[in-house]
Amino acid sequence: MEDVIEFFKSADKYVLAIPMWNFTIPYRLKQYLDILIRPTYTFTYTPEDAYRGLVIGKPILVVYARGGECPIGTELEALNFQSRYLEFILKFIGFTDIESLVVEPTLMKGPEVARIMRDVAVKMAQEMARTF
């Protein structure tokens, strides 16, 4: 596990592409995070500071793909445990520069809408890459 953690921490920046599975993240990503999130490696605790992340000063871009839609400010937003969990855990281990890109819907409204949304997302990703 130490080798996996050190390899992860050695990166200068991060890009994650994550599909929504059952309203959250894939189990393999959860398993990977469970390996990474270890006291003294990616976070620490003291009575004075409480929890403090140790993966600091590095940007991360998270691309979320969803078959349906979970628009912010709607009742459907409550179904999104995907980005809420991941952003919580990334902040917990120290990330502060977190950018996200959402590609939705990729299934719910048919292949034509999915293609359009993917094209829009690719253009947005290219733009974001210029300053990442």
C-alpha positions as a LaTeX table, in Angstrom:
\begin{tabular}{lrrr}
\hline
Residue & $x$ (\AA) & $y$ (\AA) & $z$ (\AA) \\
\hline
Met1 & 0.00 & 0.00 & 0.00 \\
Glu2 & 2.84 & 2.39 & 0.73 \\
Asp3 & 4.08 & 2.10 & $-2.87$ \\
Val4 & 0.59 & 2.86 & $-4.21$ \\
Ile5 & 0.26 & 5.89 & $-1.93$ \\
Glu6 & 3.71 & 7.23 & $-2.81$ \\
Phe7 & 3.06 & 6.79 & $-6.53$ \\
Phe8 & $-0.20$ & 8.72 & $-6.18$ \\
Lys9 & 1.40 & 11.51 & $-4.16$ \\
Ser10 & 4.30 & 11.86 & $-6.61$ \\
Ala11 & 2.08 & 13.37 & $-9.34$ \\
Asp12 & 2.19 & 17.11 & $-10.02$ \\
Lys13 & $-1.46$ & 17.23 & $-11.07$ \\
Tyr14 & $-4.35$ & 14.82 & $-11.44$ \\
Val15 & $-7.14$ & 14.06 & $-13.90$ \\
Leu16 & $-9.94$ & 11.65 & $-13.02$ \\
Ala17 & $-12.71$ & 10.51 & $-15.36$ \\
Ile18 & $-15.53$ & 8.93 & $-13.40$ \\
Pro19 & $-18.82$ & 7.41 & $-14.50$ \\
Met20 & $-21.77$ & 7.52 & $-12.14$ \\
Trp21 & $-22.60$ & 4.01 & $-10.92$ \\
Asn22 & $-25.78$ & 3.66 & $-8.88$ \\
Phe23 & $-25.67$ & 7.36 & $-7.97$ \\
Thr24 & $-22.07$ & 7.21 & $-6.73$ \\
Ile25 & $-18.59$ & 6.14 & $-7.87$ \\
Pro26 & $-17.45$ & 2.74 & $-9.22$ \\
Tyr27 & $-16.44$ & 0.24 & $-6.55$ \\
Arg28 & $-12.89$ & $-0.02$ & $-7.95$ \\
Leu29 & $-12.35$ & 3.71 & $-7.45$ \\
Lys30 & $-13.76$ & 3.44 & $-3.91$ \\
Gln31 & $-11.36$ & 0.57 & $-3.25$ \\
Tyr32 & $-8.43$ & 2.64 & $-4.58$ \\
Leu33 & $-9.41$ & 5.59 & $-2.37$ \\
Asp34 & $-9.63$ & 3.26 & 0.63 \\
Ile35 & $-6.01$ & 2.28 & $-0.04$ \\
Leu36 & $-4.90$ & 5.92 & $-0.42$ \\
Ile37 & $-6.67$ & 7.42 & 2.57 \\
Arg38 & $-4.39$ & 6.50 & 5.42 \\
Pro39 & $-3.34$ & 8.41 & 8.54 \\
Thr40 & 0.16 & 9.89 & 8.31 \\
Tyr41 & 0.24 & 9.30 & 4.52 \\
Thr42 & $-2.58$ & 11.40 & 3.09 \\
Phe43 & $-4.03$ & 12.96 & 6.24 \\
Thr44 & $-3.14$ & 13.58 & 9.83 \\
Tyr45 & $-5.01$ & 14.31 & 13.03 \\
Thr46 & $-4.12$ & 16.39 & 16.03 \\
Pro47 & $-6.40$ & 17.65 & 18.78 \\
Glu48 & $-5.41$ & 21.22 & 17.86 \\
Asp49 & $-5.98$ & 21.01 & 14.10 \\
Ala50 & $-8.40$ & 18.07 & 13.93 \\
Tyr51 & $-8.02$ & 16.44 & 10.49 \\
Arg52 & $-5.56$ & 17.93 & 8.02 \\
Gly53 & $-4.92$ & 16.70 & 4.49 \\
Leu54 & $-1.37$ & 16.01 & 3.36 \\
Val55 & $-1.85$ & 16.04 & $-0.43$ \\
Ile56 & $-1.48$ & 19.77 & $-0.87$ \\
Gly57 & $-0.59$ & 22.30 & $-3.55$ \\
Lys58 & $-1.68$ & 20.13 & $-6.47$ \\
Pro59 & $-4.55$ & 20.71 & $-8.89$ \\
Ile60 & $-7.07$ & 18.05 & $-9.82$ \\
Leu61 & $-9.61$ & 17.93 & $-12.64$ \\
Val62 & $-12.51$ & 15.54 & $-12.21$ \\
Val63 & $-14.65$ & 14.67 & $-15.23$ \\
Tyr64 & $-18.00$ & 13.22 & $-14.23$ \\
Ala65 & $-20.14$ & 11.23 & $-16.68$ \\
Arg66 & $-23.79$ & 10.52 & $-15.94$ \\
Gly67 & $-26.40$ & 8.64 & $-17.92$ \\
Gly68 & $-29.12$ & 10.85 & $-16.46$ \\
Glu69 & $-29.12$ & 14.38 & $-15.15$ \\
Cys70 & $-28.67$ & 15.75 & $-11.63$ \\
Pro71 & $-28.99$ & 19.51 & $-12.17$ \\
Ile72 & $-27.93$ & 21.72 & $-9.28$ \\
Gly73 & $-30.90$ & 23.33 & $-7.57$ \\
Thr74 & $-33.40$ & 20.64 & $-8.59$ \\
Glu75 & $-34.83$ & 17.66 & $-6.72$ \\
Leu76 & $-32.65$ & 15.40 & $-8.87$ \\
Glu77 & $-29.53$ & 16.94 & $-7.33$ \\
Ala78 & $-30.20$ & 14.78 & $-4.26$ \\
Leu79 & $-29.40$ & 11.69 & $-6.37$ \\
Asn80 & $-25.81$ & 12.83 & $-6.92$ \\
Phe81 & $-23.60$ & 11.08 & $-4.40$ \\
Gln82 & $-20.90$ & 10.83 & $-7.07$ \\
Ser83 & $-19.41$ & 14.32 & $-6.94$ \\
Arg84 & $-20.45$ & 15.05 & $-3.36$ \\
Tyr85 & $-18.54$ & 12.05 & $-2.05$ \\
Leu86 & $-15.51$ & 12.50 & $-4.27$ \\
Glu87 & $-15.15$ & 16.22 & $-3.58$ \\
Phe88 & $-15.51$ & 15.60 & 0.15 \\
Ile89 & $-12.81$ & 12.94 & 0.15 \\
Leu90 & $-10.46$ & 14.97 & $-2.06$ \\
Lys91 & $-10.76$ & 17.95 & 0.29 \\
Phe92 & $-10.27$ & 15.64 & 3.26 \\
Ile93 & $-6.85$ & 14.55 & 1.97 \\
Gly94 & $-5.81$ & 18.12 & 1.18 \\
Phe95 & $-6.90$ & 19.10 & $-2.32$ \\
Thr96 & $-8.06$ & 22.71 & $-2.57$ \\
Asp97 & $-7.70$ & 23.31 & $-6.33$ \\
Ile98 & $-10.51$ & 21.06 & $-7.59$ \\
Glu99 & $-12.01$ & 21.67 & $-11.02$ \\
Ser100 & $-14.85$ & 19.63 & $-12.41$ \\
Leu101 & $-16.49$ & 18.97 & $-15.73$ \\
Val102 & $-19.85$ & 17.21 & $-15.96$ \\
Val103 & $-21.01$ & 15.29 & $-19.02$ \\
Glu104 & $-24.73$ & 14.54 & $-18.75$ \\
Pro105 & $-27.01$ & 13.01 & $-19.93$ \\
Thr106 & $-25.15$ & 10.29 & $-21.78$ \\
Leu107 & $-28.09$ & 7.85 & $-21.95$ \\
Met108 & $-31.40$ & 9.29 & $-20.78$ \\
Lys109 & $-32.19$ & 11.50 & $-23.76$ \\
Gly110 & $-30.85$ & 9.30 & $-26.52$ \\
Pro111 & $-27.69$ & 9.04 & $-28.63$ \\
Glu112 & $-28.03$ & 12.40 & $-30.42$ \\
Val113 & $-28.21$ & 14.37 & $-27.17$ \\
Ala114 & $-25.37$ & 12.26 & $-25.74$ \\
Arg115 & $-23.20$ & 13.08 & $-28.77$ \\
Ile116 & $-23.93$ & 16.79 & $-28.45$ \\
Met117 & $-23.15$ & 16.77 & $-24.73$ \\
Arg118 & $-19.88$ & 14.87 & $-25.31$ \\
Asp119 & $-18.88$ & 17.38 & $-28.01$ \\
Val120 & $-19.61$ & 20.26 & $-25.65$ \\
Ala121 & $-17.62$ & 18.58 & $-22.89$ \\
Val122 & $-14.63$ & 17.98 & $-25.18$ \\
Lys123 & $-14.55$ & 21.68 & $-26.10$ \\
Met124 & $-14.79$ & 22.65 & $-22.43$ \\
Ala125 & $-12.00$ & 20.20 & $-21.54$ \\
Gln126 & $-9.76$ & 21.63 & $-24.25$ \\
Glu127 & $-10.35$ & 25.11 & $-22.87$ \\
Met128 & $-9.70$ & 23.99 & $-19.29$ \\
Ala129 & $-6.48$ & 22.24 & $-20.37$ \\
Arg130 & $-4.98$ & 25.57 & $-21.44$ \\
Thr131 & $-4.70$ & 26.73 & $-17.82$ \\
Phe132 & $-4.42$ & 23.38 & $-16.09$ \\
\hline
\end{tabular}
